[in-house]
């Protein structure tokens, strides 16, 4: 018995030590990247629990993961991701508070070059043993195109100058080198993985503009293997620092601190809107002078098609449509599927490619296997209402209010045949008139919600329910609806959405668009061109494409259109 208790104690002790070590490493990580002030050895100042929780929340918000304030698996996974070694938050605790209130998602360092003609040089190259394909000529051209991404959007011009070696004078405003571990600049590298590179902001210091890459990494062009790092992607990011940009929380942005795989072709790469706005705020828009072109591209031909290396484990689920519910909450759009959700900002940027768990965000909803039928933000008091089956919940931010769940019968909805409604399929508050609408079984109900004495009263409007078909041009059995923009109404079904403009119901035709492409950063489907003059007229695929029989092709197209119309608008 005593031996068993001793073994159990040792196991628990081991777990405790592991958690303490994990916690200690997390505090070190938060301090290193600017989320926590470093401890003061003179005053023995310790980090407070509240301060650590606040720092974790800011880190989670900045990194686009679920904001919990604890070191959950998602947060620890982000902390271990490859990244730039410069801090995300630069400055004091006052700067931390300002960053939390800042509306712009891009960040400026406050430093800039006071000239538009800049020079650059390379002082060392990747080691042949670690990066055998990265010869000097290829590296020079990759760096040249990375600089061009910034000069394309500004009056800046970059001219290559040749260094005189590590022992000679440091030539060039932006000096590039590949180094390992300690390399005399205060930002040591950590071997393969972890930190990848860093660059110094413009200033009067000797190191201003210096850009260093970790030579322990396996550098490559287009990230040509699963274990390599794409040099072009990291170089564009680091040159942004060398020009005066800090890290950004925007997605997409090349200035996000975490490496997420290679970007598009260097010859065609363009900065995301957020990065373009940020760099133009420092240096202005391009002038009318003839741009200085980079050196002739000597980049290898693209490799054969292969799976994208982005750390996007949710691609199939996110890009296949069929969401359980869609809600406009606090100016963001939430897409719910199963026990997960994605968030998009008002400017169309996706918070994260990977989903967050509903139960980690809104604690109080039922555990286990379930899906949200509908959700909306109540305008009367900004509470969030969820419908699941025959019950509903009301949340203040992420906290469920006492007394919930409540039965759906509270709403007093009955069909035209007098039957009680046991499920809500869609819910939204229409900005056009401030009314709340609930949809179920091809019918809808309209409510007036008013706040009095701290309580919200709900009144079902007369002459309801009505047929959903009154909303012309959209499906009658939608997945969900939101009001967005200037009173426009968005209807979601499968992977399509329809926009009904500014309070109109009499829309004869509304063209559907793709949810996954327009809202969730999924690639547009590839269109396969019809073959010309097929040699085998008996091949059924030829007649389907209409090249062998124009009449037959037209009939098939008509039948396809009728099937689509029946799917979305049929009774």
N, C-alpha and C positions, 0 to 999 in steps of 0.2 A: 504494500500500500504506500509506504513512505517513498519507495523507489519510483512508483508511478507518479506520485505528486511532484517529486523532484523533477522528473522528465517533463511533466506538463508545465512546471514553472520555467524550465529552461527553454521550452518551445515559445512560451509567451514572452520571455525575456528577449529571445532572439528576434521575435517579431517587433517588439518594442524598439530594440536597437536599430532594426532596419527602418522603421518608420521615422525614428529620430534622425537617422542619417539622410533619409529622403527629404525630411523637412529642412535639415540644415543645408543641404545642397540647393533646395528651392530658394531659401533665403539668400544664399550666395548668388544664385542666378538673378533674382529680383534686384539685388543691389548692383550687380554688374551691369544690368541693362537699364538702370535708372528708375526702377519702380519703387525702390526702398533707398533712403539715405544710408550711407555706410555708418556702422556703429562708431561712436566717438571713444577712443581708448583713454582720453584724458578724463572724461566724466563718467566712464563706464556706462554710457547710455545704452540701454537695451531696446530691442524692437518690441513694440507692444502688440498684443494679439489683434487689437483693432487696426493698428497700422499695417500689419501683415495681411489681414483680410482685405483691407482697402486696396493694398498694392496688388493682390491677386485678382481682385475684381477689375482693376484698371488694365492689368495685363490681359485678362480674358476678353475684355471689351475691345482692346486694341488688336488682339490676335484673332478676333472673330469667332471665339468659342463661347459656349454657354456660360453666362456670368453667374457663378455660384459662390465665389469667395473662399472655396476650399480647393485643396490639391487633388482633384478628381483625375480619373484616368485620361480624359481628354486634355486637361491642362498639362499634365506631366508629359503626355505625348508631344504637345506643342513645344514644351521646354527642351525636349531632346531633339527637335528637328534641326537640320542644318540651317545656318543663318549667318547674317553679317554680324561682326563683333562690335560694332558701334552701339551705344545705348539707344533705346527707343525714346526715352524721356531724358532730356538734357536740362539740368538745373536743379533748383531747390524744391522744397515741398510746396512753395507758392507756385512754382512752375507746374507741379503736378496738378494742383487745383485748377490752374488756368487751362491746362491741357484737357481736363475733364469737361470744362465748359466750352471749349473751342468748337465752333461750328464747322470750320473747314477741316477736312480730314487729312489733307496734305499738311506738311509742316516745313517751315523755313527756319534755317539756323540763324538768320539775321546777318549772315556774312556773305560776301560776294566778291567777285573779281571786278575791279574798277577799270576794266578794259575789255574789249571784245575780241582781240586777236591773242589767242593763247597758244602756247607751245607745249608739246608733250614728248616724252622720251621713254625708252624701255631700258632698264639697267640690268635685268636678268630675266631668264626664261624658265618655263617649267622643266623640271628634271626629266631627262629622257627615260630614266628607269620607271618613273611613276606615270608619265604621260607620253608614251613613245610616239604618238601620232602628231604631237603638237610641236612642229618645228618652228623656227623663228619667223619664217615668212608667213605661215598661217596665223601665228599669234599676232603679228603686226597688223594683218588685215582684219582680224576679228576686233582688235582694239580700235582700229580706224573706223569701222562700221559702228561700234558702240558709241564712239564720240559723235558720229554723224547723226545718231538718233536725237541728240540734244541740239546740234547745230541746225538741223532741219526746222526746228520750231523757235529759234531765237536768232538774234544778230551775231551770235558767237561764231568764230572761225577757229579751227584747230590746225596747227602746222607741226608736222613731225620734225624733231631735231634729233641728232644722234648723240648718245651719251659717250663719255670717255671711260666707262667702266666704273666699278664700285669705288676704286681708289681715286678716281679723278673728280673734277668738279661736277656737282649735280646740275645738269642742264635741263631746261624745260620747266614750265609752270606745273605741269602734271607729270610726275615721275613714277613710272610703273616698275614694280619688281615682284619677284616670287621668292618668298622667304619661309623659314621654318622656325617654329617655337619662339624663343626669345630673339628679337631682332632690333633691339635698341630704340623702340618707339613707344614703349609703355603699354602696348596691346599685343602680348604674346599670343601666338597661335597654339592650338591644342592637339595637333596631330590630325589624322584623317577623321572626317566627320566633325560635328560641332560647328565651330566658327570657320567660315570659308575665306573671308577677306575683310578689309576695311579701308577707308580713305579719310583724309583729313580735310576739314572745311577750309575755304579760302581765308587767309589771315595774313598778318605780318610775320608769322612764325616761319622758321626754316622748313618745317615739314608740311606747310600749306600745300594742298593738292596732291600730296604723296598718296599713291594707291598701291596697296600690298595684297597679294594673293597667297594663300597658304599652299606652300609647295609640297605638303604631305597629301594634298588632295589629288585625285586622278582627274585631271582636266581633260576636256574633250570638246569637239565641235558638234553641235546639235545633240549633246548628251548621248553619244552613240552606244552607251551600254548602261545597264541598270545601276552599276556601281560608280559611274563617273559623274562629274559636275560640268554643266555647260558653261564654258568660259564667257561667251557672248552675253548670256543672261546676267551673270554676276557682274561683268564689266559695266554694262549699262547702269546697273544699280549703284555700283561704287563711284562711277563718274558723276552720278547725280549728287552724291555727297561732296565730291571734289568741287562741284559747282555751287554748293550752298544749300542743298536740300537735306532735311532730316528724314527719319523714317515716317512712313504713312500707314494709316489703318485702312486705307481705301482698298477695295477689291473690285475691279482690277487696278493695280498700281505696281510699277516696277520697283517702287521704293518701299514695298512691304519688306520687313526684315527677314522673313523666312523664305528659303529657297523651295520652289514648288515645281521644279523641272524646267526644261528649255522652253523659251518663247518661240514665236514664229520665225520664219526665215530672216536672217540678218539683212539681206538685200531689200526686203519689203517691210521691215519692222517699223512701226510707228508707235509713239508714246500713247498711253491711255490718256483720256481727257483730263483726269485729275493731275497727272504728271505734267501735261502740257500747260495747264493753268498755273501750276506751281512755278515752273521754270520761267514762264513768261511774266509772272509777277515780279521776278527778280531782274530779268534782263530785257523784257519787252518782246514784241513780236518781231519776226524776221524783217530786215530792211530790204530795200530794192536792189541791193548790190548783188552781182552774180555770185552765187555760192561757190565756195572752194570745194571741189569734189574730193573725196578720199582717194587714196591710192587705188589703182586698178584692182578689182576684186580677184583674188587668187583662191577663193574658197572652193572646197571640193564640191562635187555634184551631190545633190541630196541622196541619202541612202534609200533603199527600198522602203515602202510603207511598213510601219511597225506600230505596236500599241503605244499610245501616248504615255510618257513617263510621269505625268503630273500625279501627285498624290491625291487622286480623286476617286476614292473607294465607293462613292455613292452615285457614280455616273449613271448606271442603268436605272436605278430607282428614281433618281432626280429627273432624268430626261425622258421617261416613258409616259409621263402624264398620269391622269387618273387620280387626282388628289381628293382626299376625303373632304377637306374643307379649305377655304381660302378666306383670310380675314385682313382687313385694314385696321391696324392697331398702332396708335401713336405715330402715325405717318409712315409706318413700314407695312409691307405686305407679307403675311405669314402663309406658307403653303404647308398643310398638314397631310401626312400620309402614314398610316399605321401609328406607331408610337414615336414618330420623329417629325421634325419640321425644318423648313428653310426660311430665311428672312431676306427680303430685298429692301433697299433704301428707296426713297422717293426719286433719286436720280437714276434709278435702275441698276445700281451696283449690288451684287450679291454679297451678303455678309461673309459667308463661307461656302465653299463647294460641298463640304461635308455637313450632314444634318446634325441637329441637336436633339436630345431626348426630351420629349414633352414633360415627363415626370420630373426631370431635373430643373425645369423652368417654372412650371405651374404645379407645385406640390399641393395635393389635395384632390386631384382628379383620380379616378379609380385606377388601381394597379392591375397588372396582368394584361391580357390581350384585349384591346379595345381600339376603336377608332373614333375620332371626333366627327360628328355629323355636320355641324355648322358652328360658327363663332362670329361675334361682332363686338365692337366697342360701343358701349351705351353712351350717347352724347350727353345725356342729362347729368351724369356724374363721372364719366370716364371709366366706369367699371367695365370689365371684360366678361362677356356671357358666353358659356360653352353649352352646347346641346349634344348629349350622348344618349341615344335610345329614347326612353320615355322620361328622362330626367334632365335637369339643367343646373349649372353651377354659376355663381357670380364671384369674380375675383377683383380685389383691389391690387392693381399691378400683378404681382406673382403670388399673392396670398389669398387663399379662399376665405370668403366671408362666413361667419358662423351661421349655422342653420341650413347649410347646403351639403348635399344636393337636395333639390325640391322636385316634386312631380311636374311634368309638363302640363298637367291639367290646370295648374295655376293660371295659365294663359287663356283658358276658356275657348280654345279653338275647336270648332266642330266643322265637319265637312257639310256640303250642301244637303247631304242625305241625313245629317244629324249625328254622324258618328264622331266620337272623340278622336283627335289626332294623337298618334302615339310616337311620332318621329318628325323632326324638322330636317329638311334636306338642304335648305339655304337660308341665310339670315344676313341682313345688312341694314344700316341706317342710311337713307338716301339724303345726300347733302342738298339736293334740289328742294326738299320740303321739310327736312328734319324728322320725318316719320321713320318708324322701324317696320320692316317687312319680313315676314316669315313665310317660307314656301314648303309645301308638302303635297305629294300626290297630284300634281298638275293644278293645284290651287294655291292662292296666297292670301294672307291676312295682313292688315295694316294697323299699327298701334301708335298712339300718342303717349310718349313717356315724358313726365314732368317731375322735376325735383321740388319738393316742398318740405321745409323743416328738417332737412337732412335726409329725407326719405324720397324714394322715387316711386311715383304712382304710375300705373299702366292702364290705359283705356283702349279697348278694341273699338276701332272706328266702325260706324254703321255700314250696312250693305256689303259686308265681307263675310265669307270668302268670295273671291272672284277667280276666274280662270287665268292661269298663267299665260295662255295663248294671247292675252291682251298685249303682252310685251312682244310686239311684232319683230320678226327677223332673227329671233334667238331661240335656242332649245327650250322646251317646256319642262324638261327634267334635268336641269343643270346641276353640277356638283356644288357650286356655291356662287355668290354674287358679292361684289364690293362696290362702294362708291369711291371714285378716285378722280383726282384732277379738279376741274371746275364743275362738279356736279355730274360728271359722266358716270355711267353705270357699266361695270364690267361683268360679263357672264362667263363662267368657266365650265367646260365640259370636256372630259378626257384630256387630250393635249391641245385643245383649242380654246380661244377666248374671243368674245364678241364685245364691241364697244358701242353702247347706245349713248348718243350725245345729249348732254344738257337737258335731261328731264323729258325727253320725247318717248312716246310709246308707239307712235305710228311709223315705225321704220319698215319700209318694204323690203329692203335688202341691207344686210350688214355683213361685211366680209370677215370671215374668221381668220385668226392668226395663230401662230404657234406659241403656246405657253413656254415650252422648254427653251426655244430660241430667244424669245423677247424678254423673258423674265429670269431664267435660270442658267444662263450662260452655257447652253448646249449647242453643239454645231448644227447648222442647217442640214436637213437630209440631202443626200446626193441624188441628183436627177440623172438617170441613165438615158443618153440620147438614143433615138430610134435609129436602127441600122438603115443604110441606104442601099436600095436595090438588092434585097436578099436573094441569094442564089438558090435557096431551097424554098419554093412557094408553099410546100406542104407543111413547113414548120409552123405550128400554131402561134408561136410568139410573133411571127411576122404579121399575121392578120390582126393580132391583138394591138399591135402598134399602128395598124392602119396603112402600112406601106404596100400591101398586096391588094387590098380591097378597100377603096375609100368609103364605099357604102357600109360595108361591114364594120370598119373602124368607127364611123360616125355613130352607128347603132350601139356599139359597145360603150362608146363614150357617154351616149345618152343614158344607157342603162346604169353606168357607174354613177352618173350624176343623180339619177332617181334613187339609187340605193342610199347615197349620202343624205339626200333630202329626207327620205323615209326614216333614217336612223336618228336624225336630230329633230325633225319636226312632225313625225308621224304620231298618230294617237296611240 
